[in-house]
Amino acid sequence: MDGYDALIIIDALDRGAPPGKVFVLEPDAEALRNPPTRHEATDLHQADPEVVLRMATALKTLPPRAWIGGCQAQDCDDLGAALTEAVARAV
């Protein structure tokens, strides 16, 4: 990540919103520097963006600017499923 000015993560999100709602989130850089309040393990098959950003912060590789762009999925449990109509319109 050295030499990059920004990081944009695109992902499906589950924030309890209606399917298809689009979010642009900016991680709290100060909070990423603080120790986690729960045990965190990095699973590269189902990486939690907060855990990955916290690890990048600890390794001093997180660019100065970062955003998470995502769309509320209808169902986050069915890996590989087709997009629902609401999500496809949003994307």
Backbone as a chain_set.jsonl record, in Angstrom:
{"seq": "MDGYDALIIIDALDRGAPPGKVFVLEPDAEALRNPPTRHEATDLHQADPEVVLRMATALKTLPPRAWIGGCQAQDCDDLGAALTEAVARAV", "coords": {"N": [[0.804, -1.204, 0.0], [2.147, 1.125, 0.108], [2.75, 4.379, -1.115], [0.261, 5.002, -2.127], [-2.48, 7.287, -2.24], [-5.077, 7.053, -1.38], [-7.711, 4.821, -0.315], [-10.296, 2.785, -1.439], [-12.894, 0.805, -0.522], [-15.113, -1.536, -1.737], [-18.134, -3.067, -1.059], [-20.696, -5.438, -0.111], [-23.13, -4.512, 2.249], [-24.478, -4.817, 5.568], [-26.52, -3.035, 7.185], [-28.95, -2.851, 8.272], [-30.723, -1.468, 6.711], [-33.121, -0.684, 4.068], [-33.034, -3.009, 1.309], [-30.758, -2.242, -1.289], [-30.117, 0.343, -0.58], [-27.582, 2.717, -0.712], [-24.4, 3.308, 0.698], [-21.795, 5.508, 1.722], [-19.063, 5.349, 3.578], [-16.822, 6.766, 5.899], [-14.058, 5.702, 7.5], [-13.275, 6.055, 10.991], [-10.377, 7.379, 11.75], [-9.024, 7.803, 14.187], [-10.314, 6.035, 15.944], [-9.531, 3.643, 14.794], [-6.932, 3.469, 15.615], [-7.077, 2.83, 18.267], [-7.072, 0.146, 20.694], [-8.899, -2.884, 19.982], [-12.264, -3.504, 21.176], [-13.157, -5.985, 21.428], [-12.22, -9.446, 20.909], [-10.485, -9.904, 17.936], [-10.163, -11.609, 14.931], [-8.537, -12.144, 11.871], [-10.083, -13.163, 9.035], [-9.467, -14.22, 5.983], [-11.226, -15.112, 4.082], [-13.673, -14.098, 4.667], [-13.446, -11.275, 5.226], [-13.71, -8.719, 7.581], [-14.232, -5.377, 7.046], [-13.562, -3.42, 9.037], [-11.757, -4.768, 10.721], [-9.685, -5.288, 8.925], [-8.934, -2.664, 8.206], [-8.088, -1.755, 10.709], [-5.888, -3.436, 11.098], [-4.268, -2.595, 8.944], [-3.798, -0.001, 9.781], [-2.313, -0.477, 12.12], [-0.07, -1.621, 10.964], [0.911, 0.525, 9.703], [0.252, 1.074, 7.03], [-2.06, 2.052, 5.988], [-3.536, 4.246, 3.716], [-3.738, 7.906, 3.752], [-6.393, 8.697, 3.309], [-9.519, 7.045, 3.354], [-12.335, 5.159, 2.276], [-15.438, 3.41, 2.539], [-17.511, 2.033, 0.294], [-20.724, 0.913, -0.2], [-23.538, -1.297, -0.638], [-26.693, -1.943, 0.718], [-27.432, -5.204, 1.214], [-29.931, -7.672, 0.401], [-29.809, -10.196, 1.453], [-27.182, -11.366, 3.182], [-26.143, -13.843, 3.62], [-26.144, -15.782, 1.638], [-23.808, -16.759, -0.185], [-22.571, -15.94, -3.322], [-25.007, -15.665, -4.548], [-27.352, -14.322, -6.918], [-27.833, -10.815, -7.628], [-30.469, -9.067, -5.985], [-33.429, -7.471, -7.308], [-33.711, -4.808, -6.294], [-31.155, -4.264, -5.311], [-29.601, -4.603, -7.616], [-30.562, -2.444, -9.175], [-29.591, -0.318, -7.651], [-26.843, -0.67, -7.76]], "CA": [[0.0, 0.0, 0.0], [2.991, 2.322, 0.1], [2.684, 5.205, -2.31], [-1.118, 5.297, -2.518], [-3.066, 8.41, -1.518], [-6.411, 6.749, -0.87], [-8.204, 3.449, -0.419], [-11.746, 2.663, -1.538], [-13.354, -0.577, -0.381], [-16.48, -1.717, -2.224], [-18.606, -4.302, -0.443], [-22.091, -5.526, 0.314], [-23.219, -4.125, 3.649], [-25.693, -5.119, 6.313], [-26.687, -1.966, 8.172], [-30.348, -2.838, 8.674], [-31.475, -0.545, 5.845], [-33.822, -1.368, 2.972], [-32.136, -3.487, 0.252], [-30.476, -1.293, -2.361], [-29.631, 1.628, -0.048], [-26.134, 2.857, -0.921], [-23.702, 4.03, 1.751], [-20.377, 5.838, 1.61], [-18.621, 5.489, 4.96], [-15.429, 7.149, 6.095], [-13.63, 5.146, 8.778], [-12.758, 6.953, 12.012], [-8.941, 7.071, 11.856], [-8.639, 7.756, 15.601], [-10.833, 4.789, 16.512], [-8.742, 2.529, 14.274], [-5.666, 3.413, 16.36], [-7.344, 2.307, 19.61], [-7.196, -1.313, 20.744], [-10.278, -3.346, 19.793], [-13.01, -3.783, 22.398], [-13.448, -7.429, 21.404], [-11.184, -10.221, 20.233], [-10.657, -9.87, 16.49], [-9.31, -12.477, 14.136], [-8.687, -11.821, 10.461], [-10.467, -14.288, 8.193], [-9.301, -13.695, 4.63], [-12.344, -15.536, 3.241], [-14.806, -13.249, 5.002], [-12.766, -10.202, 5.94], [-14.481, -7.591, 8.102], [-13.448, -4.193, 6.702], [-13.013, -2.738, 10.21], [-10.583, -5.516, 11.171], [-8.636, -5.081, 7.925], [-8.467, -1.285, 8.347], [-7.352, -1.675, 11.974], [-4.603, -4.093, 10.862], [-3.484, -1.709, 8.077], [-3.373, 1.116, 10.623], [-1.243, -0.969, 12.997], [1.106, -1.862, 10.126], [1.246, 1.828, 9.122], [0.118, 0.994, 5.58], [-3.325, 2.628, 5.557], [-3.367, 5.57, 3.115], [-4.316, 8.982, 4.552], [-7.84, 8.77, 3.099], [-10.142, 5.75, 3.072], [-13.791, 5.123, 2.268], [-16.111, 2.146, 2.247], [-18.732, 2.226, -0.48], [-21.432, -0.357, -0.187], [-24.966, -1.346, -0.882], [-27.395, -2.837, 1.628], [-27.865, -6.434, 0.565], [-31.164, -8.238, 0.948], [-29.41, -11.356, 2.246], [-25.715, -11.481, 3.134], [-25.728, -15.195, 3.976], [-26.142, -16.672, 0.48], [-22.623, -16.425, -0.968], [-22.652, -16.241, -4.75], [-26.362, -15.49, -5.064], [-27.551, -13.202, -7.846], [-28.323, -9.59, -6.996], [-31.914, -8.862, -6.033], [-33.784, -6.356, -8.194], [-33.422, -3.526, -5.628], [-29.705, -4.092, -5.236], [-29.114, -4.431, -8.994], [-30.866, -1.066, -9.583], [-28.699, 0.589, -6.918], [-25.472, -0.86, -8.236]], "C": [[0.842, 1.261, 0.0], [2.832, 3.066, -1.216], [1.275, 5.523, -2.787], [-1.667, 6.409, -1.64], [-4.389, 8.071, -0.857], [-6.731, 5.274, -1.082], [-9.718, 3.506, -0.488], [-12.079, 1.179, -1.485], [-14.804, -0.615, -0.843], [-16.961, -3.065, -1.708], [-20.116, -4.264, -0.285], [-22.104, -5.21, 1.8], [-24.507, -4.643, 4.26], [-25.789, -4.112, 7.441], [-28.14, -1.836, 8.597], [-31.216, -1.903, 7.858], [-32.254, -1.347, 4.8], [-32.812, -1.831, 1.907], [-31.993, -2.452, -0.859], [-29.999, 0.059, -1.868], [-28.113, 1.647, -0.159], [-25.553, 3.723, 0.199], [-22.291, 4.364, 1.297], [-19.946, 6.184, 3.033], [-17.16, 5.894, 4.995], [-15.002, 6.635, 7.466], [-13.058, 6.227, 9.7], [-11.295, 6.59, 12.283], [-8.492, 6.955, 13.308], [-9.097, 6.457, 16.243], [-10.035, 3.582, 16.027], [-7.408, 2.383, 15.0], [-5.847, 2.796, 17.745], [-7.44, 0.79, 19.586], [-8.658, -1.733, 20.582], [-10.94, -3.625, 21.139], [-13.404, -5.251, 22.48], [-12.296, -8.138, 20.708], [-11.48, -10.215, 18.734], [-9.669, -10.831, 15.837], [-9.562, -12.131, 12.672], [-8.944, -13.105, 9.687], [-10.43, -13.785, 6.761], [-10.403, -14.14, 3.673], [-13.578, -14.68, 3.494], [-14.288, -12.089, 5.846], [-13.727, -9.093, 6.333], [-13.671, -6.338, 7.805], [-12.845, -3.475, 7.907], [-11.746, -3.439, 10.708], [-9.414, -5.281, 10.218], [-8.064, -3.668, 8.036], [-7.664, -1.097, 9.631], [-5.949, -2.302, 11.812], [-3.706, -3.212, 9.992], [-2.979, -0.502, 8.857], [-2.206, 0.698, 11.504], [0.051, -1.187, 12.22], [1.611, -0.589, 9.45], [1.231, 1.801, 7.588], [-1.193, 1.589, 5.074], [-3.074, 4.008, 4.953], [-4.071, 6.639, 3.958], [-5.835, 9.108, 4.426], [-8.377, 7.39, 2.76], [-11.655, 5.878, 3.148], [-14.256, 3.699, 2.034], [-17.392, 2.509, 1.515], [-19.453, 0.9, -0.522], [-22.915, -0.189, -0.38], [-25.579, -2.334, 0.1], [-27.888, -4.037, 0.834], [-29.192, -6.891, 1.158], [-30.818, -9.402, 1.851], [-27.915, -11.531, 2.093], [-25.23, -12.901, 3.375], [-25.592, -16.133, 2.778], [-25.015, -16.28, -0.471], [-22.804, -16.851, -2.426], [-24.035, -16.08, -5.346], [-26.402, -14.3, -6.011], [-28.053, -11.986, -7.069], [-29.857, -9.556, -7.063], [-32.178, -7.642, -6.907], [-33.429, -5.006, -7.586], [-31.926, -3.251, -5.59], [-29.116, -3.873, -6.634], [-29.392, -3.016, -9.5], [-29.901, -0.088, -8.917], [-27.279, 0.527, -7.442], [-25.35, -0.302, -9.63]], "O": [[0.301, 2.362, -0.099], [2.784, 2.462, -2.287], [1.113, 6.251, -3.766], [-1.367, 6.476, -0.449], [-4.786, 8.717, 0.113], [-6.118, 4.586, -1.898], [-10.356, 4.193, 0.31], [-11.601, 0.395, -2.306], [-15.626, 0.183, -0.392], [-16.292, -4.082, -1.889], [-20.734, -3.2, -0.32], [-21.19, -5.596, 2.528], [-25.496, -4.877, 3.565], [-25.217, -4.304, 8.515], [-28.527, -0.839, 9.207], [-32.33, -1.576, 8.268], [-32.061, -2.556, 4.671], [-31.841, -1.126, 1.633], [-32.976, -1.864, -1.31], [-29.515, 0.859, -2.669], [-27.441, 0.701, 0.252], [-26.139, 4.732, 0.592], [-21.667, 3.591, 0.57], [-20.396, 7.171, 3.615], [-16.356, 5.408, 4.199], [-15.526, 7.084, 8.485], [-12.437, 7.186, 9.242], [-11.013, 5.606, 12.967], [-7.667, 6.101, 13.631], [-8.349, 5.844, 17.005], [-9.878, 2.606, 16.76], [-6.816, 1.303, 15.003], [-4.888, 2.297, 18.333], [-7.841, 0.207, 18.579], [-9.558, -1.007, 21.004], [-10.266, -3.943, 22.12], [-13.928, -5.701, 23.499], [-11.498, -7.514, 20.008], [-12.606, -10.492, 18.319], [-8.484, -10.846, 16.169], [-10.699, -11.855, 12.288], [-8.119, -14.019, 9.687], [-11.288, -12.994, 6.367], [-10.51, -13.607, 2.568], [-14.436, -14.555, 2.621], [-14.641, -11.941, 7.016], [-14.475, -8.589, 5.496], [-12.532, -6.229, 8.259], [-11.726, -2.969, 7.817], [-10.774, -2.779, 11.075], [-8.279, -5.095, 10.659], [-6.848, -3.487, 7.968], [-6.674, -0.365, 9.645], [-4.96, -1.772, 12.319], [-2.512, -3.09, 10.267], [-1.865, -0.032, 8.626], [-1.222, 1.427, 11.624], [1.141, -0.967, 12.748], [2.602, -0.611, 8.72], [2.073, 2.416, 6.934], [-1.424, 1.632, 3.866], [-2.465, 4.859, 5.602], [-4.913, 6.306, 4.791], [-6.491, 9.582, 5.353], [-7.775, 6.653, 1.98], [-12.188, 6.613, 3.98], [-13.562, 2.892, 1.416], [-18.251, 3.208, 2.053], [-18.856, -0.127, -0.845], [-23.463, 0.91, -0.297], [-25.055, -3.431, 0.295], [-28.67, -3.893, -0.106], [-29.532, -6.536, 2.287], [-31.445, -9.592, 2.893], [-27.428, -11.812, 0.997], [-24.025, -13.15, 3.339], [-24.973, -17.189, 2.904], [-25.237, -15.559, -1.443], [-23.153, -17.997, -2.708], [-24.224, -16.333, -6.536], [-25.584, -13.385, -5.912], [-28.627, -12.12, -5.988], [-30.459, -9.958, -8.059], [-31.264, -6.875, -7.211], [-32.898, -4.141, -8.282], [-31.492, -2.121, -5.814], [-28.225, -3.041, -6.806], [-28.549, -2.438, -10.186], [-29.444, 0.863, -9.551], [-26.598, 1.546, -7.553], [-24.273, -0.358, -10.225]]}, "num_chains": 1, "name": "protein.A"}
